[in-house]
Amino acid sequence: MRSLPVFPDLRSFTDWCAAKGQLLRIVDPVSLQQQTTAVADRVLRAGGPVLRFDHVTGPAGRVAMPLLANLFGTRERVAAGLGLTLDQIPELGAFLAALRTPAPVAGMRDALSRWPHLQAALNTRAKVVRSAEVQEVVQTAPDMGRIPVPTCWPGDAGPLITWPVVLTRPCGSTPEDTAAYNAGVYRAQVIGPDRLILRWLAHRGGAGHHRTWERAGQPMPVALALGCDPALLLGAALPLPEQVSELTFSGVLRGARTPLVAAKTVPLMVPANAEIILEGWVHPGETAPEGPFGDHTGYYNSVDRFPVLRLSAITHRRDPVYLTTHTGRPPDEPSVIGEVFNELALPVFRQQIPELRDLWLPPAACSYRIAILSIDKRYPGQARRVMLALWGMLAQFSYTKMVIVVDADINPRDWNDVAWAMATRMDPSRDVTILDRTPMDYLDFASPEPGLAGKIGIDATNKIGPETTRDWGEVMAQAPEAEAFAEQLLARLGQRR
């Protein structure tokens, strides 16, 4: 399946990008106060390369550690991070769907043909190592001032860690039980040399683990892995089912087991191939006001209280690179990753909704707030059933404000096609479903109440049976022989298009 190499760490991937002319080194002085973000944002919007800033300056002067940005600024690089070309993403999606619901083995030949499935299952087990490059330097007096954390937008409250893989486990589990771990991308505000604020929303796995430690009245061990390998970065960023560990899933994405090493000061296993590890403790009841920060919606979010992480150690390679990103009105890196995720997850979505032809999560709609589905419609009420199925499929889809369902002859990725279907096949009094007081993330300031909002489902399919009492329109199409004549005539006249 893979036509590109497997990248065991971040630097092997950036070396590959450099060899392909997809890495730009910037040696000019660039400030961490918005300047790095402004440069990265322009380059991303132009479909440009990975950026390495070798001379970054902060409030106290130059920071020695280089800064890496725009890692996944193109869909092609997202796919390459998984060892794939863009056209191989659907193939990986079909492979993941087959792993999810394996068919019975038909015989020895069939069993042998499924060796890749067995290999993928073996790769879900983490590989524990005794030593790691990420622990070449150990600082037990943590100082975040040595790490070039940008302040991305003018209204931001301060420096923000934007690409951490935050590792947690539930209270009562053991450090060795890595299948119970959660590895999520949760931003972290720097509020001191050894203190961060972790923003994890209530439905996220890290927040769920935090509640178990709070109930027990015990401090919670947490580790932030900075500069992980591409598969772990992407696996942690994707909205997986709650019962699937990101560490497990990243092994399948990578095609190799995830190497872990015991942290130095907290009872956790951490990615051995990362650039930097931040270790620390969240103490019961300790919170601080987080934000405001510019977010993926294109607006600053409101201030809210989140847990404080007190660092106990920083470990890193001898020559670490700090990986950052920024979020804002799309396109940004999360929206680019979201486009690839759309293709990767489509075969799995079809297992849940068999009549699904295609699904589009428009990047301009924050990659999840609007969903457009095309279906093979066979019975009355089917479009409404599909809407409800999507809203209940993943926790992430509970934040989808609008679901539009169209027929198989409509391209859900073409707004003109969708608009035509809505204008000609939908009646607002009959074909609109409104739900109220449903879950919504607090970043949606348009919601009447924080965490609760309405949803709208629009049935823009052809109506059948009891859905209408009128004769339904017939789509016009020119006769094939007339089209062939027109093509030949215009070709002779030099008007071929």
C-alpha positions as CSV (number, residue, x, y, z in Angstrom):
1,M,0.0,0.0,0.0
2,R,2.7,2.5,1.0
3,S,4.9,3.9,-1.8
4,L,6.8,6.3,0.5
5,P,9.1,5.4,3.4
6,V,7.8,5.1,7.0
7,F,9.1,8.0,9.0
8,P,10.1,7.0,12.5
9,D,10.5,10.5,13.8
10,L,9.9,14.2,12.9
11,R,13.4,14.8,11.6
12,S,13.4,11.9,9.2
13,F,10.2,13.4,7.7
14,T,11.6,16.9,7.5
15,D,14.8,15.5,5.9
16,W,12.6,13.9,3.3
17,C,10.7,17.2,2.8
18,A,14.0,19.0,2.3
19,A,15.2,16.4,-0.3
20,K,11.9,17.1,-2.2
21,G,12.4,20.8,-2.1
22,Q,9.6,21.1,0.5
23,L,11.5,22.8,3.3
24,L,12.6,26.4,3.6
25,R,15.2,27.4,6.2
26,I,14.9,31.0,7.3
27,V,18.0,32.4,8.9
28,D,16.8,36.0,9.2
29,P,15.7,37.1,12.8
30,V,12.0,36.5,13.3
31,S,10.0,37.4,16.4
32,L,7.9,34.9,18.3
33,Q,5.4,37.8,18.8
34,Q,3.1,37.1,15.8
35,Q,5.9,37.3,13.1
36,T,6.5,33.6,12.9
37,T,2.7,33.1,12.6
38,A,2.3,35.8,9.9
39,V,5.0,34.2,7.8
40,A,3.6,30.6,8.2
41,D,0.1,31.7,7.5
42,R,1.1,33.3,4.1
43,V,3.1,30.3,3.1
44,L,0.3,27.9,4.0
45,R,-2.2,29.8,2.0
46,A,0.1,29.7,-1.0
47,G,0.6,25.9,-0.7
48,G,4.2,26.4,0.3
49,P,6.9,24.4,2.1
50,V,7.7,23.4,5.7
51,L,9.4,26.3,7.4
52,R,12.4,26.1,9.7
53,F,13.1,29.3,11.6
54,D,16.8,29.2,12.8
55,H,16.9,32.6,14.4
56,V,13.8,33.3,16.6
57,T,13.6,36.0,19.2
58,G,11.5,36.3,22.3
59,P,11.0,38.9,25.0
60,A,14.3,38.0,26.5
61,G,16.2,37.9,23.3
62,R,17.3,35.1,20.9
63,V,16.1,31.5,21.7
64,A,18.7,29.0,20.6
65,M,16.2,26.2,19.7
66,P,15.0,26.3,16.1
67,L,11.3,26.5,15.3
68,L,9.4,24.3,12.7
69,A,6.1,25.4,11.2
70,N,3.7,24.5,8.4
71,L,4.5,20.8,8.6
72,F,1.1,19.7,7.2
73,G,0.4,22.8,5.2
74,T,-0.6,20.7,2.1
75,R,-2.7,17.6,1.6
76,E,0.2,16.0,-0.1
77,R,2.4,16.4,2.9
78,V,-0.3,15.0,5.2
79,A,-0.5,11.9,3.1
80,A,3.3,11.7,2.8
81,G,3.5,11.7,6.6
82,L,1.7,8.4,6.5
83,G,4.0,7.0,3.8
84,L,1.4,7.5,1.1
85,T,0.6,9.6,-1.9
86,L,-2.7,11.4,-1.9
87,D,-4.4,8.9,-4.2
88,Q,-3.5,6.1,-1.8
89,I,-5.5,7.6,1.1
90,P,-8.8,5.9,0.1
91,E,-6.9,2.6,0.0
92,L,-5.7,3.1,3.6
93,G,-9.3,4.0,4.5
94,A,-10.6,0.8,3.1
95,F,-7.9,-1.1,4.9
96,L,-8.9,0.5,8.2
97,A,-12.5,-0.3,7.6
98,A,-11.6,-4.0,6.9
99,L,-9.7,-4.1,10.2
100,R,-12.8,-2.7,12.0
101,T,-15.2,-5.4,10.7
102,P,-13.1,-8.4,9.5
103,A,-14.9,-11.0,7.4
104,P,-14.7,-14.7,8.2
105,V,-11.7,-16.5,6.7
106,A,-12.7,-18.5,3.6
107,G,-9.6,-20.7,3.5
108,M,-5.8,-20.9,3.7
109,R,-5.3,-18.7,0.6
110,D,-7.6,-16.1,2.0
111,A,-5.9,-16.3,5.4
112,L,-2.5,-15.7,3.8
113,S,-3.9,-12.7,1.8
114,R,-4.8,-11.2,5.2
115,W,-1.2,-11.1,6.5
116,P,-1.2,-7.2,6.3
117,H,-4.2,-7.3,8.7
118,L,-2.4,-9.4,11.1
119,Q,0.7,-7.2,10.8
120,A,-1.4,-4.2,11.5
121,A,-2.8,-5.9,14.6
122,L,0.7,-6.6,15.8
123,N,1.6,-2.9,15.3
124,T,-1.0,-1.8,17.8
125,R,1.2,-3.0,20.6
126,A,3.6,-0.3,21.8
127,K,7.3,-1.1,21.8
128,V,8.9,-0.3,25.2
129,V,12.6,0.8,25.0
130,R,15.0,1.4,27.9
131,S,16.6,4.6,26.6
132,A,15.7,7.2,24.1
133,E,17.1,10.3,22.3
134,V,14.3,12.4,23.7
135,Q,16.0,11.9,27.2
136,E,19.5,12.8,26.2
137,V,19.1,16.1,28.2
138,V,17.0,16.0,31.4
139,Q,16.1,19.3,33.1
140,T,14.6,18.8,36.6
141,A,14.4,22.6,37.0
142,P,12.1,23.3,34.1
143,D,12.4,26.6,32.2
144,M,9.9,27.1,29.3
145,G,11.9,30.2,28.3
146,R,14.3,27.9,26.5
147,I,11.6,26.7,24.2
148,P,10.5,29.1,21.3
149,V,6.7,29.1,21.9
150,P,5.1,31.7,19.8
151,T,2.3,34.2,20.6
152,C,0.3,33.7,17.4
153,W,-2.2,36.6,17.3
154,P,-2.3,40.2,18.6
155,G,-5.2,39.4,21.0
156,D,-3.7,36.2,22.4
157,A,-3.1,36.1,26.2
158,G,0.4,34.8,25.8
159,P,2.6,32.1,24.3
160,L,0.6,29.0,23.3
161,I,1.8,25.4,22.7
162,T,-0.3,24.4,19.7
163,W,1.0,20.9,18.6
164,P,1.5,18.9,21.8
165,V,0.5,15.3,22.1
166,V,-0.9,15.3,25.6
167,L,-0.6,11.8,27.3
168,T,-2.8,10.8,30.1
169,R,-4.2,7.7,31.7
170,P,-7.2,7.0,34.0
171,C,-6.7,6.8,37.8
172,G,-6.3,3.2,38.8
173,S,-4.5,2.1,35.6
174,T,-0.8,1.3,35.5
175,P,1.9,3.1,33.5
176,E,2.4,-0.1,31.5
177,D,-1.2,-0.3,30.4
178,T,-0.7,1.9,27.3
179,A,-4.0,0.7,25.7
180,A,-5.8,2.8,28.3
181,Y,-3.8,6.0,27.5
182,N,-5.3,9.0,25.7
183,A,-3.1,11.0,23.4
184,G,-4.8,14.2,22.4
185,V,-3.8,17.5,20.9
186,Y,-4.8,20.0,23.5
187,R,-3.4,23.5,23.4
188,A,-1.4,24.6,26.5
189,Q,-0.9,28.2,27.6
190,V,2.5,29.1,29.1
191,I,2.0,31.1,32.3
192,G,5.4,30.6,33.9
193,P,8.7,28.9,33.6
194,D,7.2,25.7,35.0
195,R,3.5,26.1,34.7
196,L,1.0,25.6,31.8
197,I,-2.8,25.7,31.5
198,L,-4.2,22.6,29.7
199,R,-7.4,23.3,27.7
200,W,-9.2,20.0,27.2
201,L,-12.9,20.2,26.5
202,A,-15.3,18.1,28.6
203,H,-15.9,15.4,26.0
204,R,-12.2,14.8,25.3
205,G,-10.4,11.8,26.6
206,G,-7.9,13.8,28.6
207,A,-10.7,15.6,30.4
208,G,-12.4,12.2,31.1
209,H,-9.2,10.9,32.7
210,H,-8.8,14.1,34.7
211,R,-12.2,13.6,36.3
212,T,-11.1,10.1,37.5
213,W,-8.1,11.6,39.3
214,E,-10.2,14.5,40.7
215,R,-12.8,12.1,42.1
216,A,-9.9,10.2,43.8
217,G,-8.5,13.4,45.2
218,Q,-5.1,12.6,43.7
219,P,-2.6,14.5,41.5
220,M,-2.7,13.5,37.9
221,P,0.5,12.7,35.9
222,V,0.6,14.3,32.5
223,A,3.2,14.4,29.7
224,L,3.3,16.6,26.7
225,A,5.2,15.2,23.7
226,L,6.4,17.9,21.4
227,G,7.7,17.1,17.9
228,C,6.3,13.6,17.5
229,D,6.6,11.4,14.4
230,P,3.9,12.2,11.7
231,A,1.8,9.1,12.4
232,L,1.4,9.9,16.1
233,L,0.8,13.6,15.4
234,L,-2.0,12.8,12.9
235,G,-3.4,9.9,15.0
236,A,-3.7,12.2,18.0
237,A,-5.4,14.9,16.0
238,L,-8.1,12.7,14.5
239,P,-11.5,12.2,16.2
240,L,-11.3,8.5,17.0
241,P,-14.0,6.5,18.8
242,E,-13.7,6.7,22.6
243,Q,-12.6,3.1,22.9
244,V,-9.7,3.4,20.5
245,S,-6.3,4.6,21.9
246,E,-4.4,7.0,19.8
247,L,-1.2,5.2,20.6
248,T,-2.7,2.0,19.3
249,F,-4.1,3.7,16.2
250,S,-0.8,5.4,15.3
251,G,0.9,2.1,15.1
252,V,-1.6,1.1,12.4
253,L,-1.1,4.4,10.6
254,R,2.7,4.2,10.8
255,G,2.9,0.5,9.8
256,A,5.2,0.0,12.8
257,R,4.9,-0.2,16.6
258,T,5.0,3.0,18.6
259,P,8.2,3.2,20.6
260,L,7.7,4.3,24.2
261,V,10.1,5.0,27.1
262,A,9.4,5.5,30.8
263,A,9.2,9.2,31.8
264,K,11.7,10.5,34.2
265,T,9.5,12.1,36.9
266,V,6.0,10.9,36.3
267,P,4.5,7.4,36.1
268,L,3.8,7.5,32.3
269,M,5.3,6.0,29.2
270,V,6.1,8.7,26.6
271,P,7.0,8.7,22.9
272,A,10.7,7.7,22.6
273,N,11.1,9.4,19.2
274,A,9.7,12.9,20.1
275,E,11.9,16.0,20.2
276,I,10.9,17.3,23.6
277,I,8.8,15.9,26.6
278,L,7.2,18.1,29.2
279,E,6.5,16.1,32.4
280,G,4.3,17.3,35.3
281,W,1.3,17.0,37.6
282,V,-2.2,18.4,37.6
283,H,-3.3,18.9,41.2
284,P,-6.9,18.5,42.3
285,G,-8.9,21.7,42.0
286,E,-6.1,23.9,40.7
287,T,-7.3,25.9,37.7
288,A,-6.5,29.2,36.1
289,P,-8.2,31.5,33.5
290,E,-7.2,30.4,30.0
291,G,-7.2,32.6,27.0
292,P,-8.3,34.5,25.0
293,F,-6.7,32.9,21.9
294,G,-7.4,33.0,18.2
295,D,-9.0,29.7,17.2
296,H,-9.9,27.6,14.2
297,T,-13.2,29.5,13.9
298,G,-11.4,32.7,12.9
299,Y,-12.4,34.4,16.2
300,Y,-10.9,34.8,19.6
301,N,-12.5,32.4,22.1
302,S,-13.7,33.5,25.5
303,V,-11.8,33.1,28.7
304,D,-12.6,30.0,30.8
305,R,-10.9,28.1,33.6
306,F,-8.9,25.0,32.9
307,P,-6.4,22.8,34.9
308,V,-2.9,24.0,35.7
309,L,0.0,21.7,34.9
310,R,3.0,22.1,37.2
311,L,6.1,20.8,35.3
312,S,8.5,18.5,37.1
313,A,11.0,18.0,34.2
314,I,11.7,18.8,30.6
315,T,13.6,16.2,28.6
316,H,14.8,16.6,25.0
317,R,17.3,15.6,22.4
318,R,20.7,17.3,22.3
319,D,19.7,19.3,19.3
320,P,15.9,19.6,19.6
321,V,13.5,21.4,17.2
322,Y,10.3,22.9,18.4
323,L,7.2,22.2,16.3
324,T,4.4,24.7,16.2
325,T,1.3,25.5,14.2
326,H,-1.4,28.1,14.3
327,T,-5.2,28.1,14.0
328,G,-7.4,30.7,12.4
329,R,-10.1,31.1,9.8
330,P,-9.5,28.3,7.3
331,P,-7.3,27.4,5.6
332,D,-5.1,26.4,8.4
333,E,-3.3,23.2,9.2
334,P,-6.2,21.6,11.0
335,S,-8.5,22.2,8.0
336,V,-5.9,20.7,5.6
337,I,-5.6,17.7,7.8
338,G,-9.4,17.6,8.0
339,E,-9.6,17.3,4.2
340,V,-7.4,14.2,4.2
341,F,-9.3,12.7,7.2
342,N,-12.5,13.1,5.2
343,E,-11.1,10.7,2.5
344,L,-9.5,8.4,5.1
345,A,-12.7,7.9,7.1
346,L,-15.2,7.6,4.3
347,P,-15.0,3.8,4.1
348,V,-15.6,3.6,7.8
349,F,-18.6,6.0,7.6
350,R,-20.0,3.8,4.9
351,Q,-20.0,0.8,7.3
352,Q,-22.2,2.9,9.6
353,I,-24.4,4.3,6.8
354,P,-24.4,1.7,4.0
355,E,-26.4,4.0,1.6
356,L,-23.7,6.7,1.8
357,R,-22.1,7.6,-1.5
358,D,-20.0,10.5,-0.4
359,L,-19.6,12.9,2.5
360,W,-18.0,16.3,2.5
361,L,-17.0,18.3,5.5
362,P,-16.3,21.8,4.0
363,P,-13.0,23.2,5.3
364,A,-14.5,26.7,5.3
365,A,-17.1,25.5,7.8
366,C,-14.3,24.6,10.4
367,S,-14.1,21.1,8.9
368,Y,-17.0,19.7,11.1
369,R,-19.8,22.3,11.6
370,I,-21.5,21.5,8.2
371,A,-21.7,18.1,6.6
372,I,-23.1,17.3,3.2
373,L,-24.0,13.7,2.4
374,S,-25.0,12.1,-0.9
375,I,-27.0,8.8,-0.6
376,D,-28.7,6.1,-2.6
377,K,-32.2,6.9,-1.6
378,R,-34.6,3.9,-1.5
379,Y,-37.4,4.7,0.9
380,P,-39.3,7.6,2.5
381,G,-37.7,9.2,5.6
382,Q,-34.3,7.8,4.7
383,A,-32.6,11.3,4.6
384,R,-33.8,12.0,8.1
385,R,-32.5,8.7,9.4
386,V,-29.1,9.4,7.8
387,M,-28.9,12.8,9.5
388,L,-29.6,11.3,12.9
389,A,-27.1,8.5,12.3
390,L,-24.3,11.0,11.5
391,W,-25.0,13.1,14.6
392,G,-24.7,10.0,16.7
393,M,-21.7,8.4,15.0
394,L,-18.8,10.2,16.6
395,A,-18.5,12.7,19.5
396,Q,-17.1,15.2,16.9
397,F,-20.3,15.0,14.8
398,S,-22.3,16.1,17.8
399,Y,-20.8,19.5,17.1
400,T,-22.0,19.5,13.5
401,K,-24.6,22.3,13.2
402,M,-26.0,21.6,9.8
403,V,-26.4,18.3,7.8
404,I,-27.5,18.5,4.2
405,V,-28.6,15.2,2.5
406,V,-28.7,15.0,-1.3
407,D,-29.2,12.3,-3.9
408,A,-26.5,10.3,-5.6
409,D,-26.7,12.4,-8.7
410,I,-25.5,15.5,-6.7
411,N,-21.9,16.1,-6.0
412,P,-21.7,17.1,-2.3
413,R,-18.3,18.8,-2.9
414,D,-19.8,21.2,-5.5
415,W,-21.7,24.1,-3.9
416,N,-23.5,24.9,-7.2
417,D,-24.8,21.3,-7.3
418,V,-25.9,21.4,-3.7
419,A,-27.6,24.8,-4.1
420,W,-29.5,23.5,-7.1
421,A,-30.7,20.5,-5.1
422,M,-31.8,22.6,-2.2
423,A,-33.6,25.1,-4.5
424,T,-35.5,22.4,-6.4
425,R,-35.9,19.4,-4.1
426,M,-36.4,20.9,-0.7
427,D,-39.4,22.6,0.9
428,P,-38.7,24.4,4.2
429,S,-42.0,23.5,5.9
430,R,-41.5,19.8,5.1
431,D,-37.8,19.0,4.7
432,V,-36.1,20.8,7.5
433,T,-35.4,19.1,10.8
434,I,-34.6,21.3,13.8
435,L,-33.2,19.9,17.1
436,D,-32.7,22.1,20.1
437,R,-30.5,22.0,23.2
438,T,-28.0,19.5,21.7
439,P,-24.3,19.4,22.6
440,M,-22.0,22.0,21.1
441,D,-18.5,23.1,21.9
442,Y,-18.2,26.3,23.9
443,L,-16.1,27.9,21.1
444,D,-19.4,28.4,19.2
445,F,-20.4,31.8,20.5
446,A,-23.4,31.9,18.2
447,S,-25.0,29.3,20.5
448,P,-27.7,30.7,22.9
449,E,-26.1,28.8,25.8
450,P,-22.5,27.6,26.3
451,G,-22.3,23.9,25.4
452,L,-25.9,23.7,24.1
453,A,-27.1,24.6,20.6
454,G,-29.6,23.8,17.9
455,K,-29.0,21.7,14.9
456,I,-30.6,21.8,11.4
457,G,-31.0,18.9,9.0
458,I,-32.0,19.7,5.4
459,D,-33.4,16.9,3.2
460,A,-32.6,18.0,-0.4
461,T,-33.4,14.6,-1.9
462,N,-36.1,13.7,-4.4
463,K,-39.3,13.0,-2.6
464,I,-40.9,9.5,-3.0
465,G,-44.0,7.8,-1.7
466,P,-45.8,9.5,1.1
467,E,-43.2,12.3,1.2
468,T,-45.2,14.2,-1.5
469,T,-48.6,14.2,-3.0
470,R,-47.5,15.9,-6.2
471,D,-46.0,14.7,-9.4
472,W,-42.3,15.0,-9.0
473,G,-40.1,16.8,-11.6
474,E,-38.0,14.8,-14.1
475,V,-34.4,15.9,-14.5
476,M,-33.7,17.2,-18.0
477,A,-30.9,15.7,-20.0
478,Q,-30.0,16.1,-23.7
479,A,-30.3,13.1,-26.0
480,P,-26.9,11.3,-26.3
481,E,-26.9,11.5,-30.1
482,A,-27.5,15.2,-30.0
483,E,-24.6,15.6,-27.6
484,A,-22.4,13.6,-29.8
485,F,-23.4,15.7,-32.8
486,A,-22.6,18.9,-31.0
487,E,-19.2,17.7,-29.8
488,Q,-18.2,16.7,-33.4
489,L,-19.5,19.9,-35.0
490,L,-17.8,22.2,-32.5
491,A,-14.5,20.2,-32.7
492,R,-14.5,20.8,-36.5
493,L,-15.0,24.5,-35.8
494,G,-12.2,24.6,-33.3
495,Q,-14.5,25.0,-30.3
496,R,-13.7,21.8,-28.5
497,R,-14.0,22.2,-24.7
